Amino acid sequence: METQPDYITQNKHAWNLRTGVHKDSAFYDLEAFKQGKSSLNALELEALGDVTGKKLLHLQCHFGQDTLSWARLGAKATGVDLSDAAIELAEQLNQELGLDAEFVCCNVYDLPQHLQGEYDIVFTSYGTIGWLPNLDKWAEVVNHFLKPGGTFFIAEFHPAIWMFDNNFSHIQYPYFNTGGPIIEESTGTYTDRDAPIQYTEYSWNHALSEVMTALLQQRLQLVEFKELPYSYYNCFANMEQGNDGYWRIKGMDEKLPMMYSLKMMKDL
């Protein structure tokens, strides 16, 4: 049996530990979600519009809140994640809420060996591609599952913010993907920085040009590109919430791009 690259094994372990903390966090607010609150944001809702009856594939879905939110909106949704703890929780939520989403546990590169069919929409969002070393391989998977005329959408944290140290006091990491992973010994998680978990994580920074080129090389057509000076989430250190409800780094005001999105379509 082929052994997985160490970064997959290590990151899977990290996300299994994180899932145990995240499911009980105010950040994910699972009880409100169970009562009907959507986990989706304006950026993706406006970009994808009415998803009723559409087949939607959600890559790197964590424990499935967004996948299930799309299902609530009428999509035939399938979520994928490498964390078995996350997928187990996603399946429990799907059953508890009486929804018809499906979930697959595997690393995203291996998905063609675990899932068949074509999808109207391939979706991924917020903190996903940084765990992947090779975006060309990722874009091939996107294209593999996207039907002709289908839409790919990514909402993601802007690569400019990954250049900073954890306290946003100085530039620590390169903007560009240097090939080698950023290896960090981490404690806690973004929902609780004092959570009693420790793990090694492997990540890669991806410039906007790298993301776009990987997708364009799959002959996906760019429909819309947005950059936003705020975050929907309080998931970094030293953040403050504005009157609009969005989060920014203290002292940065709107000088720093914090999120971006790409909407692309596959030719018929």
HELIX and SHEET records of a PDB file:
HELIX    1   1 ASP A    6  HIS A   22  1                                  17    
HELIX    2   2 LEU A   30  LYS A   34  1                                   5    
HELIX    3   3 ALA A   42  LEU A   48  1                                   7    
HELIX    4   4 GLN A   65  ARG A   72  1                                   8    
HELIX    5   5 ASP A   84  LEU A   97  1                                  14    
HELIX    6   6 VAL A  108  GLN A  113  5                                   6    
HELIX    7   7 ILE A  129  TRP A  131  5                                   3    
HELIX    8   8 LEU A  135  PHE A  145  1                                  11    
HELIX    9   9 PRO A  159  MET A  163  5                                   5    
HELIX   10  10 LEU A  208  LEU A  216  1                                   9    
SHEET    1   A 7 GLU A 102  CYS A 105  0                                        
SHEET    2   A 7 LYS A  76  ASP A  81  1                                        
SHEET    3   A 7 LYS A  55  LEU A  59  1                                        
SHEET    4   A 7 TYR A 119  SER A 125  1                                        
SHEET    5   A 7 LEU A 146  PHE A 157  1                                        
SHEET    6   A 7 MET A 259  LYS A 266 -1                                        
SHEET    7   A 7 LEU A 220  LEU A 228 -1                                        
SHEET    1   B 2 ILE A 182  THR A 187  0                                        
SHEET    2   B 2 GLN A 198  SER A 203 -1                                        
SHEET    1   C 2 MET A 239  GLN A 241  0                                        
SHEET    2   C 2 TRP A 247  ILE A 249 -1                                        
END                                                                             
